[in-house]
Amino acid sequence: MRIPKALMGVAICAGLAACGSSTPPSASPTTKAPTHAHVVVTTPSTTVAPPSVQSMLLSVNDLPTGWAVDNSPSSSSGAVSGCKGFEATNSKATSQAQVDFDQSGGLPELVESLDGFSSADIDTLYQQGVAALSACKVFTIPDDGQTVQVSMGAMSFPKVGDESNAYTLSFTVDNINAAFDIVVARKGTTIAVVGLGGIGAPDSGQFQQFVTTALNKIPD
């Protein structure tokens, strides 16, 4: 079973109010553990000096034994349907970075995305992202020739960073129930999206540990 790669792309884009067409990698049960991170860093033209968000990303050294970086290619294509809040908008991020992990070459999977913003934009963009997430209840994504319906709702989670919101995304692939829990958090001028997905419900204790570790790497 695979988790559709578009799922975290949807969550990350909405969390930043900057959803585009990119979809981040996810784990595959048959994926061979890679040896280096799949990290995407972009620096749009801006007059604001971008924060060095790449150096803030989680690494395998921050994770328990058995986790590895996932470089598997995306099989998803097409647009998200049924969720207007995920439509593409202009991003004001000055720096972006993303990394994906899986456990022992399969599920569960852990994804982190960091975006740096100017101090003038950060509050507004965070609120826009949260509003987009809260507005989306049910939507569909294309994945490897099939359409996957996703249900999303807010979930309880301890506050992290300066402000944070948590959501769970549930869906069925190949008659198997799976879920992604995500936390969108602002710390200083950085917005972090951390997601843990797998068959059934993700381990809440492990997820909280990952989120705490990720936020501790971002300076105030």
C-alpha positions as CSV (number, residue, x, y, z in Angstrom):
1,M,0.0,0.0,0.0
2,R,1.2,3.5,-0.8
3,I,0.1,6.8,0.7
4,P,-0.8,9.2,-2.2
5,K,2.0,11.7,-2.6
6,A,-0.4,14.5,-3.3
7,L,-1.8,14.4,0.2
8,M,1.2,16.1,1.9
9,G,1.4,18.4,-1.0
10,V,-2.1,19.5,-0.4
11,A,-1.6,19.9,3.4
12,I,1.7,21.8,3.0
13,C,0.4,24.1,0.3
14,A,-2.8,24.9,2.3
15,G,-0.8,25.5,5.5
16,L,1.2,28.2,3.7
17,A,-1.7,29.6,1.7
18,A,0.4,29.0,-1.3
19,C,-0.7,25.8,-3.0
20,G,0.8,25.1,-6.3
21,S,1.2,22.0,-8.5
22,S,4.1,20.4,-6.7
23,T,3.4,17.2,-4.7
24,P,6.0,16.0,-2.2
25,P,7.3,12.4,-2.1
26,S,5.8,9.8,0.2
27,A,6.8,6.3,1.4
28,S,6.3,3.0,-0.4
29,P,6.4,-0.3,1.4
30,T,8.8,-1.6,-1.3
31,T,11.0,1.5,-1.5
32,K,14.7,0.9,-0.9
33,A,16.0,3.1,1.8
34,P,17.9,6.0,0.1
35,T,21.2,7.5,1.3
36,H,20.5,11.2,1.0
37,A,17.6,13.6,1.5
38,H,15.1,14.7,-1.0
39,V,15.4,18.4,-0.2
40,V,13.8,21.1,-2.4
41,V,15.0,24.6,-1.7
42,T,13.8,27.7,-3.6
43,T,14.6,31.3,-3.1
44,P,12.2,33.6,-5.0
45,S,13.3,37.1,-6.0
46,T,12.6,39.4,-3.0
47,T,14.0,42.4,-1.3
48,V,13.8,40.6,2.1
49,A,16.8,38.4,3.1
50,P,15.5,34.9,3.3
51,P,16.0,32.9,6.5
52,S,18.1,29.8,6.1
53,V,15.3,27.3,6.5
54,Q,17.2,24.4,4.9
55,S,19.5,24.2,7.9
56,M,16.4,23.9,10.2
57,L,15.1,20.7,8.6
58,L,14.9,17.5,10.4
59,S,17.7,15.0,9.6
60,V,18.0,11.2,10.1
61,N,20.1,12.0,13.2
62,D,17.1,13.6,14.8
63,L,15.0,10.4,14.3
64,P,14.9,7.0,16.1
65,T,16.7,4.0,14.6
66,G,15.0,2.6,11.5
67,W,14.0,5.9,9.8
68,A,15.6,6.8,6.5
69,V,15.2,9.5,3.9
70,D,12.6,8.8,1.1
71,N,13.5,9.8,-2.4
72,S,10.8,7.8,-4.2
73,P,9.3,9.6,-7.2
74,S,5.8,11.0,-7.3
75,S,3.1,9.1,-9.2
76,S,0.4,11.7,-8.6
77,S,-0.7,14.1,-11.3
78,G,-3.6,16.5,-11.8
79,A,-5.4,18.9,-9.6
80,V,-7.1,18.6,-6.3
81,S,-10.9,18.8,-6.6
82,G,-13.6,20.0,-4.2
83,C,-11.5,22.3,-2.1
84,K,-11.3,25.9,-3.2
85,G,-8.9,26.8,-0.5
86,F,-6.2,24.7,-2.1
87,E,-6.2,26.6,-5.4
88,A,-2.9,28.1,-6.4
89,T,-2.1,31.5,-5.0
90,N,1.0,33.7,-5.1
91,S,3.4,32.7,-2.4
92,K,5.4,35.3,-0.5
93,A,7.8,32.8,0.9
94,T,11.4,33.9,0.7
95,S,12.9,30.5,1.3
96,Q,11.5,27.0,1.2
97,A,12.8,23.5,2.0
98,Q,11.3,20.1,2.4
99,V,12.4,16.6,3.5
100,D,10.6,13.2,3.5
101,F,11.4,10.1,5.6
102,D,10.0,6.5,5.9
103,Q,10.5,3.8,8.4
104,S,12.6,0.8,7.2
105,G,11.8,1.6,3.6
106,G,8.0,1.6,4.1
107,L,5.3,2.9,6.2
108,P,4.8,5.0,8.3
109,E,6.1,8.2,6.7
110,L,7.2,11.5,8.0
111,V,7.2,14.7,6.0
112,E,8.4,18.2,7.0
113,S,8.1,21.5,5.0
114,L,9.6,24.8,6.1
115,D,8.9,28.2,4.6
116,G,10.5,31.5,5.6
117,F,8.6,34.8,5.3
118,S,9.2,38.5,6.0
119,S,8.0,39.7,9.3
120,A,5.5,41.9,7.5
121,D,3.8,38.9,5.9
122,I,4.0,36.1,8.4
123,D,0.9,36.8,10.6
124,T,-1.4,37.3,7.6
125,L,-0.2,34.3,5.6
126,Y,-0.4,32.0,8.6
127,Q,-4.0,33.0,9.3
128,Q,-4.8,32.6,5.6
129,G,-3.3,29.1,5.6
130,V,-5.3,28.0,8.7
131,A,-8.5,29.4,7.2
132,A,-7.9,27.4,4.0
133,L,-7.3,24.2,6.0
134,S,-10.4,24.7,8.2
135,A,-12.6,25.3,5.2
136,C,-11.8,22.0,3.5
137,K,-13.8,19.0,4.7
138,V,-13.8,16.6,1.8
139,F,-11.8,16.7,-1.4
140,T,-10.4,14.3,-4.0
141,I,-6.9,13.9,-5.5
142,P,-5.8,11.9,-8.5
143,D,-3.2,9.2,-7.7
144,D,-1.7,6.6,-10.1
145,G,-4.8,6.3,-12.3
146,Q,-7.4,6.4,-9.5
147,T,-9.2,9.1,-7.5
148,V,-8.8,9.2,-3.8
149,Q,-11.3,10.9,-1.6
150,V,-9.9,12.6,1.5
151,S,-11.7,13.7,4.6
152,M,-10.1,16.4,6.8
153,G,-10.8,17.9,10.1
154,A,-9.2,19.7,13.0
155,M,-7.7,17.6,15.8
156,S,-6.5,18.4,19.3
157,F,-2.7,18.8,19.8
158,P,-0.5,20.7,22.3
159,K,0.4,24.2,21.2
160,V,3.9,24.4,19.6
161,G,5.8,27.5,18.4
162,D,4.1,30.9,18.6
163,E,0.9,29.4,17.3
164,S,-0.2,26.2,15.8
165,N,-3.1,24.2,14.4
166,A,-3.5,20.4,13.9
167,Y,-5.5,18.4,11.4
168,T,-6.1,14.8,10.5
169,L,-6.6,13.6,6.9
170,S,-8.2,10.2,6.4
171,F,-8.6,8.2,3.2
172,T,-8.8,4.7,1.8
173,V,-6.4,3.2,-0.8
174,D,-6.8,-0.3,-2.1
175,N,-9.5,-1.0,0.5
176,I,-7.0,-0.1,3.3
177,N,-7.8,2.8,5.7
178,A,-5.0,5.2,6.2
179,A,-4.5,8.7,7.7
180,F,-2.1,11.6,7.9
181,D,-1.9,13.8,11.0
182,I,-0.4,17.3,10.3
183,V,0.6,20.2,12.5
184,V,1.0,23.7,11.0
185,A,3.0,25.9,13.2
186,R,4.5,29.4,13.2
187,K,7.7,30.2,15.0
188,G,9.2,33.6,14.4
189,T,9.1,34.2,10.7
190,T,9.0,30.5,9.8
191,I,6.0,28.3,9.1
192,A,6.5,24.6,9.6
193,V,4.2,21.8,8.4
194,V,5.0,18.4,9.9
195,G,3.0,15.3,8.9
196,L,3.0,11.7,10.0
197,G,1.0,9.1,7.9
198,G,0.4,5.4,7.9
199,I,-2.1,2.6,7.9
200,G,-4.8,3.3,10.5
201,A,-4.1,6.1,12.9
202,P,-0.6,7.5,13.3
203,D,1.1,7.0,16.7
204,S,0.1,10.2,18.5
205,G,3.0,10.0,21.0
206,Q,5.6,9.5,18.3
207,F,4.0,12.3,16.2
208,Q,4.2,14.7,19.1
209,Q,7.9,13.9,19.6
210,F,8.6,14.5,15.9
211,V,6.8,17.9,16.0
212,T,8.6,19.0,19.1
213,T,12.0,18.0,17.7
214,A,11.2,19.8,14.4
215,L,10.1,23.1,16.2
216,N,13.1,23.0,18.5
217,K,15.4,23.3,15.5
218,I,13.7,26.6,14.4
219,P,15.1,29.7,16.1
220,D,12.7,32.1,17.8
